[in-house]
Amino acid sequence: MTDFFTSHGLPLLFVVVMIESFGVPLPGETALIAFGVLASQGHYSIVLVIAVAAAGAIVGDNLGYVVIGRWGGRNLLERWGPLRRFSQRYLPPTERLMEKHGDKVVFFGRFVTVLRYTAAWVAGIAGMPWRKFLFWNAAGGICWATLVGLVAYYAGNAAADAIQRYGIYAAAVIAAAALVFFLITHFGKKWLEKRL
């Protein structure tokens, strides 16, 4: 399996991150993590991995902004009865939010799973100026790719060294830590959403 990723690698990373950013829920962040780990093992340059992931994020978000947000968004939402009622109820407060805090939503949305592929749509539907969207989207995409890529790179290298040095025990501890991290982020997010 590693051979597949090392031989088809970076174009595959670009496509997965781009499609996720456009709006199809694919594991773009997971792909970036996997390629960060591969970079830590010497298969890729981490700088190249970060650049490709950031480019995929920026291109995909801009496609989502234009295609779904600007061209289709409002028209599609107002076409069908249940969606029309949804749009009449939620679009005005969303537009006010984007008018006041659109830059923050676009930037920080890159770090939140659902917003990662919907913030661009919302910005397009709300009529956020494209240049402003592009600036904050590029900043968010570059920061996200850099942060996630470097964490995966350094954690991946440390994990590989620990497994090599301590064997199966290190693998078990790393797997348990990953599981705990997943549970905290997954259920912690749901807990916070209920409280907010």
Secondary structure as GFF3:
##gff-version 3
##sequence-region A 1 196
A	DSSP	alpha_helix	2	22	.	.	.	ID=ss1
A	DSSP	alpha_helix	28	40	.	.	.	ID=ss2
A	DSSP	alpha_helix	46	63	.	.	.	ID=ss3
A	DSSP	pi_helix	64	73	.	.	.	ID=ss4
A	DSSP	alpha_helix	74	77	.	.	.	ID=ss5
A	DSSP	alpha_helix	81	109	.	.	.	ID=ss6
A	DSSP	alpha_helix	113	125	.	.	.	ID=ss7
A	DSSP	alpha_helix	130	166	.	.	.	ID=ss8
A	DSSP	alpha_helix	168	195	.	.	.	ID=ss9
###
